[in-house]
Amino acid sequence: MNGSRWRLKVFSGNANPELAAEISDYLGVHTADSNVRTFSDGEIGVAIDESVRGVDVYIVQPTCPPVNDYLMELLIMIDAVRRASAARINAVIPYYGYARQDRKTRARDPITAKMVSNLITSAGADRVITVDLHAGQIQGFFDIPVDHLPGVPTLAEYFRNKGNMDNVVVLSPDLGGVTRARDLANRLHASIAIIDKWRPEPNVAEVMNVIGDIEGKAVIIIDDIIDTAGTITLASQVMLDLGAKDVYACATHPVLSGPALERLTKAPLKELVFTNTIPIPKEKRLDNMTILSIAPLIGEAILRIHEDLSVSKLFD
């Protein structure tokens, strides 16, 4: 450990303490002592059990379900270390909840992603570190620096090292994910395909058209989030109907809400690959699930930020 890193401390809320521990291990520090609890009346209490005066603090807390509880934990922890005279407060939010409410699509819609950014800034955060925002423009919602880390390199490395992955096509399940699919395809030297779909209402998807050559190929479906898994389930069946040899699915954020696990159990997928931005309890892990650690990516970003080095290398 070099001379400056002793002024760094990593704290964790209750959302993903395992990831916080992995990040701490990568940095060669222990996860700092704190206690985040919920009182019987539902209020959240935070105790920071070691000094943070003059310290570069990193609070690891994805705002995954239950999103409102974990968001409040994050805000209260930020406030606690601010009042304890931390030098810099960095909110490490591997999964940014409310990111899908980033614009008005109907009259009188809220833009909740912007409101959440205001709350984090007002609480006292000096910087946000996050992974694969659902909408990249959310970076502009913040008036503080945002380091937006890509999940694709972690996924690409896994598939590159997998072997027996010849004649691959990377599939974007919608037009909005084409850039992500092309990034993965370029890293795997593969072609891409696109599903043009129409979504009549939230969490309901209907495939309209497939652009690209699928027959006889191994298809990797990539998305940033798998939530109720309707899109992935439908897309995987369509790929087999079009003659795909095998179908894989990967995503950075395994939200897996509602009927997701039931759907994925029935989906014709050879493998599901996620990162651990959101924890999946062991009892909810399917036999064909592979969980990759995002800790090295976040840990390296923290190290570079702490030592005032460029973070852009992590985008290569």
C-alpha positions in Angstrom: 0.0 0.0 0.0 1.4 3.4 -1.0 1.6 6.3 1.4 -1.6 8.0 0.3 -4.1 5.1 0.4 -4.3 5.0 4.2 -6.6 8.0 4.0 -9.1 6.0 2.0 -12.1 4.3 3.7 -14.8 2.1 2.2 -18.2 1.9 3.9 -21.1 -0.3 3.0 -24.9 0.0 3.5 -27.1 -3.1 3.6 -27.7 -3.3 -0.2 -24.6 -5.3 -1.2 -22.1 -5.8 1.6 -20.5 -8.7 -0.2 -19.5 -6.4 -3.2 -18.2 -3.8 -0.8 -16.0 -6.5 0.9 -14.6 -7.5 -2.5 -13.9 -3.9 -3.4 -12.1 -3.5 -0.1 -10.1 -6.6 -0.7 -9.0 -5.3 -4.1 -7.9 -2.0 -2.5 -6.1 -3.8 0.3 -8.2 -2.1 3.0 -10.9 -3.4 5.4 -14.5 -2.3 5.1 -14.9 0.5 7.6 -17.0 -0.1 10.7 -20.6 1.2 10.5 -24.0 0.1 11.6 -27.1 0.7 9.4 -30.3 -0.5 11.0 -34.0 0.0 10.7 -36.0 0.9 13.8 -39.4 -0.6 14.7 -41.2 2.4 13.3 -39.4 2.1 9.9 -36.9 4.9 10.4 -33.3 4.2 9.4 -30.5 4.8 11.8 -26.8 5.0 10.9 -23.8 4.8 13.2 -20.3 5.5 11.8 -18.0 3.7 14.2 -14.6 5.1 13.2 -13.2 8.5 12.5 -13.5 9.9 8.9 -12.1 13.3 9.6 -10.0 14.3 6.6 -10.6 10.9 4.9 -11.6 10.1 1.3 -14.8 8.2 1.9 -16.4 5.7 -0.5 -19.9 4.5 0.3 -20.9 1.4 -1.6 -24.7 1.2 -2.0 -26.6 0.1 -5.1 -30.1 1.4 -5.0 -31.6 -1.9 -5.9 -34.9 -3.4 -4.5 -36.1 -2.4 -1.9 -34.9 0.8 -3.7 -36.5 3.3 -1.4 -34.9 1.8 1.8 -31.5 1.5 0.2 -31.7 5.0 -1.2 -32.5 6.4 2.2 -29.6 4.4 3.7 -27.3 6.0 1.2 -28.5 9.5 1.8 -28.2 9.2 5.6 -24.7 7.7 5.4 -23.6 10.6 3.2 -25.0 13.0 5.7 -23.4 11.2 8.6 -19.9 11.3 7.1 -20.3 14.9 5.9 -21.1 16.0 9.4 -18.1 14.0 10.6 -15.8 16.1 8.5 -14.9 13.6 5.7 -12.6 15.2 3.1 -14.3 13.8 0.0 -17.5 11.8 -0.1 -17.9 9.4 -3.0 -21.2 7.7 -3.5 -20.5 4.3 -5.2 -23.8 3.3 -6.7 -23.2 0.2 -8.9 -26.9 0.1 -9.8 -28.7 3.4 -10.0 -32.4 2.9 -9.1 -35.0 5.1 -10.9 -32.7 5.4 -13.9 -35.6 4.4 -16.2 -37.6 7.4 -15.1 -35.3 9.8 -17.0 -37.7 11.8 -19.2 -41.3 12.7 -19.6 -43.2 10.4 -22.0 -46.6 11.6 -21.0 -48.1 14.8 -19.6 -47.4 15.3 -15.9 -44.8 12.5 -15.7 -42.1 13.1 -13.1 -38.4 12.9 -14.0 -37.4 10.9 -10.9 -33.9 10.1 -12.0 -33.2 13.8 -11.8 -34.9 14.2 -8.4 -32.7 11.3 -7.0 -29.6 13.0 -8.3 -30.6 16.2 -6.5 -31.1 14.3 -3.3 -27.7 12.7 -3.5 -26.0 16.0 -4.2 -27.9 17.8 -1.5 -27.0 15.1 1.0 -23.4 16.0 0.5 -21.8 13.7 -2.1 -18.9 15.1 -3.9 -18.8 12.4 -6.6 -20.8 9.5 -7.9 -19.3 6.3 -9.3 -21.8 4.1 -11.1 -21.9 1.3 -13.7 -24.0 1.1 -16.9 -26.6 3.8 -16.3 -29.8 2.9 -18.2 -29.6 6.3 -19.9 -26.2 7.8 -20.3 -27.6 11.4 -20.1 -28.3 10.9 -16.4 -24.7 11.9 -15.9 -25.8 15.4 -16.8 -28.4 15.4 -14.1 -25.7 15.8 -11.5 -23.8 19.0 -10.8 -20.9 16.9 -9.4 -18.5 14.6 -11.2 -19.9 11.3 -12.3 -17.7 8.3 -13.3 -19.8 6.1 -15.5 -18.1 2.8 -15.7 -18.9 0.3 -18.5 -20.0 -3.3 -17.8 -19.3 -4.6 -21.3 -15.5 -5.2 -20.8 -16.2 -7.5 -17.8 -18.8 -9.5 -19.8 -16.6 -9.5 -23.0 -13.7 -10.9 -21.0 -15.8 -13.8 -19.8 -17.0 -14.8 -23.2 -13.6 -14.4 -24.8 -12.2 -16.9 -22.2 -15.1 -19.2 -22.5 -14.0 -21.2 -25.6 -16.2 -23.0 -28.1 -17.8 -19.7 -29.0 -17.3 -19.8 -32.8 -19.6 -18.1 -35.3 -21.1 -15.6 -32.7 -23.7 -12.9 -33.2 -24.4 -10.4 -30.5 -28.1 -9.4 -30.3 -29.5 -6.1 -29.0 -33.1 -6.7 -27.7 -34.1 -3.2 -28.7 -32.9 -0.3 -30.8 -31.7 1.6 -27.7 -29.2 -1.1 -26.9 -27.4 -1.1 -30.3 -24.3 0.8 -29.1 -23.9 -1.7 -26.2 -24.3 -4.7 -28.5 -21.8 -3.2 -31.0 -19.3 -2.7 -28.2 -19.5 -6.3 -27.1 -19.5 -7.5 -30.8 -16.3 -5.5 -31.5 -14.6 -7.0 -28.5 -15.6 -10.5 -29.5 -15.0 -9.9 -33.3 -18.6 -10.9 -33.9 -21.5 -9.6 -36.0 -24.6 -8.0 -34.5 -28.3 -8.4 -34.9 -31.1 -6.2 -33.6 -34.7 -6.8 -32.5 -37.1 -4.0 -33.4 -39.8 -4.3 -30.8 -42.8 -2.3 -29.7 -43.7 -2.1 -26.0 -47.4 -1.5 -25.6 -47.1 -0.9 -21.8 -44.4 -1.1 -19.1 -42.9 -4.6 -18.7 -44.8 -5.9 -21.8 -42.7 -6.5 -24.9 -43.7 -7.6 -28.4 -41.1 -8.6 -31.0 -41.9 -7.0 -34.3 -38.8 -7.6 -36.5 -35.3 -9.1 -36.4 -32.5 -7.4 -38.3 -29.4 -9.6 -38.9 -28.4 -13.2 -39.7 -29.1 -15.7 -36.9 -29.3 -19.1 -38.5 -26.6 -21.6 -37.3 -25.0 -19.1 -35.0 -24.4 -18.8 -31.2 -26.4 -15.8 -30.1 -25.4 -13.6 -27.1 -28.3 -11.3 -26.1 -27.0 -8.3 -24.2 -28.9 -5.8 -22.1 -28.0 -3.4 -19.3 -30.9 -4.6 -17.0 -32.9 -7.8 -16.8 -36.0 -6.9 -14.8 -39.1 -9.1 -15.3 -37.2 -11.0 -18.1 -40.1 -10.7 -20.6 -37.9 -9.3 -23.3 -35.1 -11.9 -22.8 -37.5 -14.8 -22.7 -39.3 -13.8 -25.8 -36.1 -12.9 -27.7 -34.4 -16.2 -26.8 -37.4 -18.2 -28.2 -37.4 -16.1 -31.4 -33.7 -16.7 -31.9 -34.2 -20.5 -31.7 -37.2 -20.2 -34.1 -34.9 -18.4 -36.5 -32.3 -21.3 -36.4 -29.8 -20.1 -33.8 -27.5 -22.9 -32.6 -27.3 -21.7 -28.9 -28.6 -18.7 -27.1 -26.9 -16.9 -24.2 -28.0 -13.9 -22.3 -26.0 -11.4 -20.4 -26.7 -8.2 -18.5 -24.9 -5.9 -16.0 -27.8 -5.5 -13.6 -29.9 -8.6 -12.5 -32.9 -6.8 -11.1 -35.0 -10.0 -11.6 -38.3 -8.8 -10.2 -41.8 -10.3 -10.3 -42.0 -13.3 -12.6 -38.4 -13.1 -13.8 -37.0 -16.3 -12.2 -40.0 -18.3 -13.4 -39.7 -17.0 -16.9 -35.9 -17.6 -17.0 -36.3 -21.1 -15.7 -38.5 -21.8 -18.8 -36.5 -19.8 -21.3 -34.4 -21.7 -23.8 -31.1 -20.2 -22.6 -27.9 -22.1 -22.4 -26.4 -19.6 -20.0 -27.3 -16.4 -18.1 -24.3 -14.2 -17.3 -24.6 -11.3 -14.8 -22.4 -9.1 -12.8 -22.8 -8.6 -9.0 -23.9 -5.0 -9.0 -27.1 -6.4 -7.5 -26.8 -9.4 -5.2 -28.7 -12.6 -6.1 -29.4 -14.8 -3.1 -28.1 -18.3 -3.5 -31.6 -19.7 -3.3 -32.6 -17.6 -6.4 -29.6 -18.6 -8.5 -30.5 -20.9 -11.4 -28.2 -23.7 -12.6 -27.4 -21.9 -15.8 -26.5 -18.6 -14.0 -22.9 -17.3 -13.9 -22.2 -14.3 -11.7 -19.1 -12.1 -12.5 -17.5 -9.8 -10.0 -17.6 -6.1 -10.9 -15.3 -5.4 -7.9 -12.0 -5.1 -9.8 -13.5 -2.5 -12.2 -14.9 -0.4 -9.3 -11.9 -1.0 -7.2 -9.6 0.3 -9.9 -11.8 3.3 -10.5 -11.7 4.1 -6.8 -7.9 3.7 -6.7 -7.5 6.1 -9.7 -9.9 8.7 -8.3 -8.2 8.6 -4.9 -4.8 9.0 -6.4 -6.0 11.7 -8.9 -5.2 9.5 -11.9 -7.1 9.2 -15.1 -10.2 6.9 -15.1 -10.6 6.8 -18.9 -8.2 3.8 -19.2 -11.0 1.7 -17.8 -13.1 2.4 -20.9 -10.6 0.8 -23.2 
